[in-house]
Amino acid sequence: MGLAERASAAVYLLGWRVVRYAPERAGRRAAQAVADHLWRRRGAGVRRLEANLRRVAGPGAAPEHIRALSRAGMRSYLRYFYEVFRLPALPPAEIAARVECTGLERVQEALAAGRGVVAALPHMGNWDLAGAWVARQQIPPTTVAERLRPEALFARFVAFREGLGMEVLPLTGAGNHIAGVLARRLRAGRLVCLLADRDLTATGLEVEFFGEPARLPAGPAVLAERTGAALLPVAPWYDGDLLRVEVHPEIPVPEAPTRAERVRLMTQKLARAFEAAIAAHPEDWHMLQPVFSADTPPGAGEERPRVGSVETSAQTSTEPPAAAPPPRARERGGGATRKW
């Protein structure tokens, strides 16, 4: 591990220890101050976020509108990390009080019928809080974690999620093995949660997303089509102090002559569900990486094994914001964003 990686790991591990004991109001102000610092620097991640938000807002959006959205987006993103650091210290009653979910009956009905559920989420709001909440509804989720460098930080994220009641499968080069484990969980009538609005492999399926081509991982549709599990889009977003979570109606397996075509059609419908959720709450879409094909050079991404004829990777990102300084309490800056 290089010096920069060791320093990054030390900062985040220290944050994990300190944040849970600091007064919440001061911690939230500190997270917002870090977000504003990164936003003003307008590094590569912020520029990429703004490029993605331009697709959401449409070609007629004024530059100042995109900048206001990106500022709100960075505040939402750093709020997520602050809440992750604090989440292990929250008692179950407080976790329950911070989440309101609509559509959970769709998950419960599928599981009661003996079917597994693939919950496919965009990078919105706080998916870890949503996972902790659903685990406390006696529905323990299984998820996949993208390997993060440095290893110490990745191990901490995995231990954190397992402590919340999730089963975490590290995503390695053995993609076939992971897909097999997920399929077994689904056939046993379990809930599998996968972040599915960003393809890490450059081998995902190209769909139309906000009016232009983008690659999304095919894993959620592949798993649902092969196991008979219900594919349910799920969208979390912030509403003041609350995290709201909406479970959308099932995306059924369509009538199509080939498995590849069925998976493609299901992935396109998933993209449509994500579009609606992101368009309604663009400031809570934490996407600081390329999504659209025009932004991704040919051959970019890390190749992973395929299962059958369709790429099955679906990832759960644990990427921290780049170059975030250690949080220090500061007064909240101004800007076009809602109170939290």
Secondary structure as GFF3:
##gff-version 3
##sequence-region A 1 340
A	DSSP	alpha_helix	3	19	.	.	.	ID=ss1
A	DSSP	alpha_helix	24	41	.	.	.	ID=ss2
A	DSSP	alpha_helix	44	57	.	.	.	ID=ss3
A	DSSP	alpha_helix	63	86	.	.	.	ID=ss4
A	DSSP	three_ten_helix	87	89	.	.	.	ID=ss5
A	DSSP	alpha_helix	92	97	.	.	.	ID=ss6
A	DSSP	beta_strand	99	102	.	.	.	ID=ss7
A	DSSP	alpha_helix	104	112	.	.	.	ID=ss8
A	DSSP	beta_strand	117	121	.	.	.	ID=ss9
A	DSSP	alpha_helix	127	135	.	.	.	ID=ss10
A	DSSP	beta_strand	141	146	.	.	.	ID=ss11
A	DSSP	alpha_helix	151	163	.	.	.	ID=ss12
A	DSSP	beta_strand	167	171	.	.	.	ID=ss13
A	DSSP	alpha_helix	175	187	.	.	.	ID=ss14
A	DSSP	beta_strand	191	195	.	.	.	ID=ss15
A	DSSP	beta_strand	205	209	.	.	.	ID=ss16
A	DSSP	beta_strand	212	216	.	.	.	ID=ss17
A	DSSP	alpha_helix	219	227	.	.	.	ID=ss18
A	DSSP	beta_strand	230	239	.	.	.	ID=ss19
A	DSSP	beta_strand	242	247	.	.	.	ID=ss20
A	DSSP	alpha_helix	259	280	.	.	.	ID=ss21
A	DSSP	three_ten_helix	282	284	.	.	.	ID=ss22
A	DSSP	three_ten_helix	293	295	.	.	.	ID=ss23
###
